[in-house]
Amino acid sequence: MKNELRIGFMGTPDFAVPSLEALLNNGFAVPVVVTAPDRPAGRGRKLKSSPVKQFAQDHNIPVLQPERLKDPAFAEELRQYGVNLIVVVAFRMLPKEIWALPEHGTFNLHASLLPDYRGAAPINWAVINGETTTGVTTFFINEKIDTGNILLQESTEIGPGETAGALHDRLMNLGAKLVVDTVDWISSGQAMAIPQKQADPAKHAPKLERENTRISWGAPRMAIFNKIRGLNPYPAAWTELENHGTVSLLKVYRSEFSDLTEPGIPGQIKVLGRKWHVRAGDGWMELLEIQLPGKRRMAVSDALNGLELDKNARLL
C-alpha cells in the first residue's frame, strides 16, 4: 500500500519540520502541505511564513493556508490532491469534516506518553512537574482533543537538569521517526489502534499563560528549579524585582541550589561576590542566567556589573 498512500501533512512550527522531512526521505508521497497563514512578525511587522511552509516551498510541495478549516473549499482542495491519509504535527484542532475525510484516517503526533499531558504544552509541563520519563505518541484523531486511539509510543528519559528546549529538540527527532514508523505500519495494512486508558491521577498540559509561569518563591527549591528549566527558553519563568522603590520584570532561565544555610524570608536576596542568592520556601537558590527589562538574556555575573541592588531588594 505504500505507493498508494497520498499524505496530506499538517503542521506549523519547527517541531513539525523533521517529521515532514522524514516522510519525504522514506519515499512517501506528500502532494500537499497545510500550515498556518502567514503572520506579521518582527519590528517591521512583515508577513512571515511558518517553518513548515518554508520547508515545503524549498521542496516544491504545494501549500494550503486556510483561515477557516471548516470552509468546504478547503476539504475540496484536499480531495483534489487525492489525500487518503492525513498526518498532523503541531497544528490546530481539526473539525470532523477534515479528520474524517481520508480513507486511511488522520493521526496526530503528540509530545507526551498519552493519556498523560494532554493539552497545549506537554513538554513544558513534564519538566515543570519533575517527570523523569516522557515520550511521543501517535494516535488517530477523534472529536475530543488528544483522546483518540493510540497507534505507537516511544519513551525517553528526561535528564535531571534538562531544559524544555533541549527536550523539545530530542522529542522533535524522536517524533519524526515515530511518524515514519506509524505510516509504515498503516501502509502494511496491519495497524491496530488501542483505546487510551484513563490517566490516574490525570496529568494536564494547559496553555502557558502569565500566571502559571510566575515563580512563587515560597515554593520548595526543587519545584522552582523545575519550573525555571521547564520554561527555558520560552516563554521563560518570571518574577518581579523590587529595588530602589520600583518594581520591574525579571525573567529567569537557569538556576541551581545554593549552599547558603542561614534563615531567610522567601524572595529575600543576597549578593555575595558575583553570585545572586534568593531564598525559596525551604532553602536558598542561586540564579545563574536572567534577563532584565530592555536587556538581553545574560549570565548573572554579567548582569550584576550594571545593576545596583539596595539592601532591601527582593523578588516578589
N, C-alpha and C positions, 0 to 999 in steps of 0.2 A: 504493500500500500504506500510505501514511502514516496514513490514517484507520483502518486495520485494526490498527495496532500498539497493543498494550496493555503498557506498560512497567512492570516491577517495578524500582523504584530501591532500591539497597542502598548505604548509606553511614552514617558516624557523625560525623566531626569537621567543623569549619568548612570545611575544604578541599573537602568534598563539596557544600556548600550551593549555590554558584553553578552547578554542573552541573545540579542538580535544578531550580533556578530557570530556567535557560536552556531546559531541555526544556519546561517549562510555558509560557514566554514564546513559544516557537516552535510552540505548538499541539499538542504531543504529549500523548497520554493517559497519565497516570500514576495508575492506580487504586489503587496501594498502595505504601507505602514500608516498607523493612525497615531497622532500626537496632539498635544495641546496647541491652540492658536498662538501665534507669535504675541509676545507681551512687551510693553515698554520696560526698559531696564537701564541702569546706569544714570549718571548725572545728566546726560543728554536726552534720556527717556526715548532712545531709539528702539525700534522694534527688534526683539532678539528671538531667534529660533531656538527651540529646545535641542539638547544634545542628541536626542533620538532623530529629530528631523535633519540635523546636520549630518549625522552618520548615514541616514537613508539617502540623502541627496548625493553624498560622496560616492555612494554605491549605485546610483541611478535607479533607486526604487521610488515609485510614485508615493506621494504623501498626502493624506487627508487630514484636515484640521477642523472638524466640525465644532461649531459653537454649541449646538444642541444635539445631543446624542439620540434623542427621540425623533429627530427630523426624519421622516420617511425617505427623503432623498439620500440620507447617509446610508441607511440599510440597503437601498437600491444600488448605491455605488459598490458596497461590499459584494453584493450578488454579481455585479458586472465583472468584478475581478475574480470571480469563481472561488471565493474563500470558502473552504469547508472545515477549517479549524482556526480558532482564534486563540492567540497566546497573549496574556496580559501581564505586564511587569511594570508596577508603579504607574498606574493610570487612574482615571476617575472610575467611580462606581457606574457600572453599565446597566441600562434598562433591559428588561427581558426581551424586548424586540431585537436587541443586538446579541446578547449572550446565548439566546436560544436559536439564533439563525443558522449557524454552521452545522453540517451533518455530523461532524465528529465532536461537537461541543466547544466550549470555551473554558480554558483553565487559566488560573492565576498563580503567579509565584509570590509567596508571602515570606517575609524575613523573620520567621519565628517557627517554633515547633507547635503548630496548631494542635489543640484548641487554645494553647497559651498565647497571650499577647495579640489577640485580635484588635485591630484598630490602626490608627494612622502612624504611630511611631514605635513599632515593635523593637527596633534595635536600641533606641534610647532607653526605653523602659526596662528592657532586660538588664542593661548595665546599671541603671539607676537603682534597680531593686537588688543588685548584688548577685545576680544569677551567675553560675559558673558554667552553664551549658546553654546553648541556643542552637539555631539551625535555620533551615529553609524548608518550605513545604510547597508542593504543587497540589492544587485542588480544583475541581470543577465548580464554576460559579453558579450560585442559585440566587433566590430572592433576597436573602439576608447576608449582610457583609461578613466575609471570612468564615462562613459556616458550612460551605459545600463539602461534598465527599472528597476525601484525601486520595491522591494518586501516589506520590512519593515524598519521602522526607530524608534529609541528610543533616546530621548533628555535628557540632563543633564545640570545642571548649572556649570559654572566654577567659583571657589572661587576667590575673589579679589586678593589674594596673592598666588594662587595655581601655582605650577610649572608644566612644561610639563611632568616631570617624574611622579608626583602624578596623573595628569590627565591621562597619559598613562595607569597606573595601574587600574584606575577606568573604563576607556573605554575598557580595555582588558577583564574585567569581565562582563561588560555590554554587550559587543560584543559577548561573549560566550553564554549568554542567548539568544541574538537575533538570533544567528546561529541555536540554537536548535529550537526556535520558527519558524524560516523560514523553516527548514527541516520538522518540524511537519506539517506546512501549505502545503508544497509541497506534503507530503505523504498523506494528506487528499484529494488531487485531486481538491482542491478549490482555490489554489493560483492564484492570479491575479496581474501581474506586471504592473505598470503605467509608462509612459514615463517621463523622467526628464524634469522639466521646465528649461528655460534659466535663469541663475543667473543674476540679475541686481541690483547693479553692480557685475561683476564677481569677485570672491574671489579665489585666486590661492594658491597652496601649493607647490612651486618649491623645488627642491632638496636643502638641506642646504650646502652651499659652503663657502669658505673663506671670500669672500667679503660680502655676505649677513648675516654673523654672527658677523661682526665687529661692535663695538659700535661707534656711531657718537655722540661726546659729545656736539655738537651744537644743537642736537635734544631736544625736551621738556623732562622734567623729567619722565613723565608718559610713553612716548614711550621707553625710556631707561629702566625703571623699568620692563615694559612688555617684552622687548627683553631679558633681563637677565633671568627672570623666564621662558620665553618661550624656552630658550636654556639650561636649567638646567634639568638633569645633563649632557646631551650630545647634541651637541658637545661642548657646553659652549660658551657664549658670550666672545669676546676677545677685547683687546685693546693693545696699546704699551706704556710702561713706559719709559720716557726719564729721566734719573737720572745719575748724575756724568758723563755726556758726552756720555753715551751709551744708546742704545735703546733695550729693551727686551720685550718679550711677557708676557702679564698678562691676565689670564682668570678670569672672574668674575661670581660667582654663585649666590650670594644673595646681595640685596641692599635695601635701603629704602630712603624715603625723609629725608633730613636733615632740622634742624630748623635754620640753618645759614641764615641770610638775607642780608649780605653785598654784594656789587658788586663783580664781578669776570669775568674771561675770560674762555670760555668752555675748559675743560681739566685741569684747574688750581687745584692744590692740597693744602689742608690744613689739617695737622695732629694736632688735639687738644686732648691732653690726649692719650687715646688708641683708638681714633676714626679717621677714614680716610674719609675726606670730599672731594668731587670732584664737580666742577662747571659744570652744564649742561646748556642747552640753556636758560632756564627760572628759574634757581634757583640751589640750592645745593643738592647733593645726598650724602648718606653715604654708603660706601662699607662695607659689613658685612662678606663676605666669598670670598676668592680669591685663586688663585694658581700661584705661581711664578715659573720661569723656574727651572727644576730639583727638585722641591719641591712637596709635597703632597698638596691636597686641604685643606685649614685650615681657621679658623676664623681670621679676620683682626687683632684682638688684639694679637694673637699668631704670625702672620706674621711680625708684627711690632717689635717684640723682636729682630730679626736678620737683620732688614732692616734699613739702614740709607738713608733717603731722603734728598737731598740737597734743599736749599731754592728755587731753580728754577725748581725742579722736576715737571713734568706734564704728563698727559695722552694724547696720540695722537689719 
